[in-house]
Amino acid sequence: MTSTQFRSAVGAVVPWKTISIEGINLAYNDDGTGSVVICLHAIAHGAGDFYHLCQSLCHRYRMIALDFPGHGNSDSDPQPLSLERYTHLLALFIEQLGLKQVTLIGNSLGGSVALQYASQYPQRVQGLILENPGGLDPMDRIKAVFTRLLAGLFYLGLKKSWWYKKGFTDYYRYLVLPGIQSQAQREKIIASAWEIALPLTQAWRSFGEINSDLRAVVPMIACPVLLVWAAHDKIVQLQRCLPALSQFPNSELKLLPAGHSPHLETPTEFTELVSTFLATLDCHVNASTHC
């Protein structure tokens, strides 16, 4: 059995809850009452990414942070990781918890899942907060080469290559999460490098496939969308995604000086943007509220 000691530290914090979805025990944190906000993490990350955000907002909202399968404190999934698979499991998670309407916060792959879910279940989604979601850049040669290179790096983790850990460490320290405020969670992720190699390999292989292209669904997203973009992202680059972002019918774009995950790298600014956006959603839902 593969160890989960280090990825557990990245995931849902004690005392987390679990729910069984298609035989997979999924771990999640669930704090507060009020309108429901579900936080969806990036590949190799976990629900622990959103601990401080949830603590800041749970006095006004029901804040849920989920560990995807094979991450944090959730079971591994016998099925390969893909956008379709994670979206399907999120739909069952929301249904099993009996949630009628939600706001979704998603970073990277989590943002892709949030966007896909909103396109499939528009009546369930009050709003989207997307942090550098995948699937909005062109499916061109640049993307094909880049996804193959990253899939190859993480495959070395499965082969127990001697230099995989250094490559993984450099990838996170200099490319994904370079900011000092993300250091604590970044070092936990780096420690989990061997345990998370399989989901990373599967994910990056899937990112190069046509089913990961979400540009066509963007014009169909009617709910309000807050795009909080890590301006220094070299993986999901703003310039390549701008044509797709301009197709959202009801969105606003905010740039923060971060590498890939604004909620970890610029937490104060991110929390302020999210709080303002959620308050605006509350005003739309309850027109009698004084805003």
Disulfide bonds with the S-S distance in Angstrom:
Cys283-Cys291 1.64
